């Protein structure tokens, strides 16, 4: 059951292992140049997804035009292993909007980023996974509909795909899943949570 639930991540790891030896020298030079930038500012927004993370990954989720989030984030690279992997610390301030009430959200997380893809010479790409904590200034009305004991503090997960032109290494288009939950009971006893599928821009400096 566990492998079936996370089969997408397993396939991604296998794919990365297969394509790693085929990354060309031009791509490595581009990534080496980009590694000079250690700070990142992101602005993104997205719609609320009524279903689970698995439904988002399998393109089966539906989205609400009335419920959405807007986020500003500041990140700092704290470690890099050659041109392959890096670690980042990120802080976010977000605002969720729905048809009943609005919330401020504050997030702190650690992200792991994979930098090398075989097409980087044409479209520079990275994939990141992050986890941390998310705090709402008040209980979310959307989450209260799922669980009357919905909490302001929950676990946070994100999956981010970036893409940009190699000749403009400071700028990237980002696609991100913005997820809050109790992390299977690790944080609180409730079953509340929320998912947003987002897109935005990232600037490196």
N, C-alpha and C positions, 0 to 999 in steps of 0.2 A: 504493500500500500504506500509506503513512504517513497519508494523509487518511482512508483506510478505517479504520485503527486508532483514530484520534482523532476520528471523526465525531461522537461525543457531545459533545465539548468545542466543536467548531465550531458545532454546532447551538445549544448553550447561548449562545455569544457572539452569534450572530445574533439569538436570542430577546431577549437583554438590550438589544441595539441597538434592537429594535422597540418594546419596552415602555418604554424610558426616557422618551420625551416624555409618556407617559400617567400618570406618577406624580403623585398629587394633592398639594395643599398640606398637607393634614392629615398625610400620611406624612412630608413634609419636616420639619414641626415636630417630629414624634416622633423622627426621626433626629437632628435638631439637639439635642434634649434628651438623647438617649442619648450623643451625642458628648462630653458632660461626663464620662463615665466612661472612664478610660484604662487601668485594670487589670482583668484577668479571671482568675478561678480556675475551672478545669474539673475535674470528676471523671467518668470514663467507663470503661466496660468493654465487652468484646465477644468474640465467638467467632472462632476461627481458620477461615479460608476455604481450602479445598483447591485452589482454582483461581486464575486470574490476576485482575488488576484489571479487565480487559475483561469477564470472566465476572461479576464483582460488579456492574458497571454495567449489564449486560444481564440481571441477575437469573437467571443460570444457575449460580451457585456453590452448593456444598454446604458445610455447616458442621459442626464437630466440637464436641460437648458436653464432651469431655474436655480440649480445648485452648483456653485463653482468656487474655485480658490485662486488667489493671486499671491505670489510669493517673491520676495527678494532674498537672495542668499549671498554670503561672502565665504569663500573657501581658501584654505592655505595648504599647499603641498608640504608634507612634513618628511616624506621618505620616498626615494625612488630606487628601484632595482634596474639599473641599466636603462634600456629603452622599452622594457616590457611592462613593468608594474609600478604603481605609485600608491601612496596612502595620502589622504587628505582629511583635514578637519574642516567642518562646515557649520555655520550658524545661519538660521533662517528666521525671518519674520514674515508671517503670512496673514491673510485675511480671508476667511471663508464667508461666502454669501449663500443664503438659501431663502426659501419662501416664508420662513418663520422667524429667523433670527440670524444675526451676524456674529462671528467670533474672531478674536485675535488669536493667532497661533505662534508659538515660539518653539524652535526645534534646534537641537544640537546633535551632531552625528559624526561618525567616522566613515569614510568612503574608501574602497579599494577599486583601483581603476586599471583596466587592461588597455594598452595603447596600440598594439601592433595588429594590423589587418593587411591582407595582400593587396588591397586596392587603395592604400593610403597615398600612393603617388597621384591619384586622381581625386579621391574624396577622403580627406583625413578623418579617421573614425576612432572613437574610443567607447568602451563600455564600462560602466561602474555599478557597483552594488554598495549600499550604505545602510547603516543601522544606528539608532540612537533613541532619544526621548522626544516626545511631542507634548506640549502643554497648551491647553485652551484656557482662556481667561474665564470661561464659564462652560458648563456642560453643553455639548452640541445637541441641538434639537433632532438632527438626523440620527445621531447615535442613540439618543433617548428613545427613539421609535423602535430600535432593536433591543435595547436593554434599559430598563428603568433605573438601573444603578450605574449608568454610563459615567465614566470618570473624566476629569479634566486632564490628568496625566496618563499617557499611554506610551507604548513602544512605537517607534517609527522605523519604517523601511522605505528605501527608494531603489529603483532601478533606472539608470540613466544611459541613454545612447546619444553621443554627440557626433556631429558631422560638419565639416567645413572645407573650404578650399585651401590647399597647402600654401598658396601664395599670400593668404591672409590668416596667418596662424593665431592671431589674437581673437578672432571671431569664430564662434561655432553656433550652429542651430542645435538645440537640445530637445529630446523627447524623454519625459520622465514620468514614472508612476510614483505618486505621493500617497503613502499608506500609513494609517494609524490603526493600532489594535492592541489587545492585551497580551500579545506574544504567547498565546496558548497558556495563559494563566501566570506567566512570569511577572506581569505587572497588573495587579488587581485581580478580582475574581469575576469580572463581568465578561460579557460576550460582545461588547460594542466595538465599533471600528468604522473606518471610512476609507474609500479609495477615490483618487482623482487621476485621470489621465491628462498629462500636461505637455505643453510645448512652449519654447521660449528661446532666449538668446543668452550666450555666455561670452564674457569678455575677459581675456587674460592680460595680466600686467606684472 
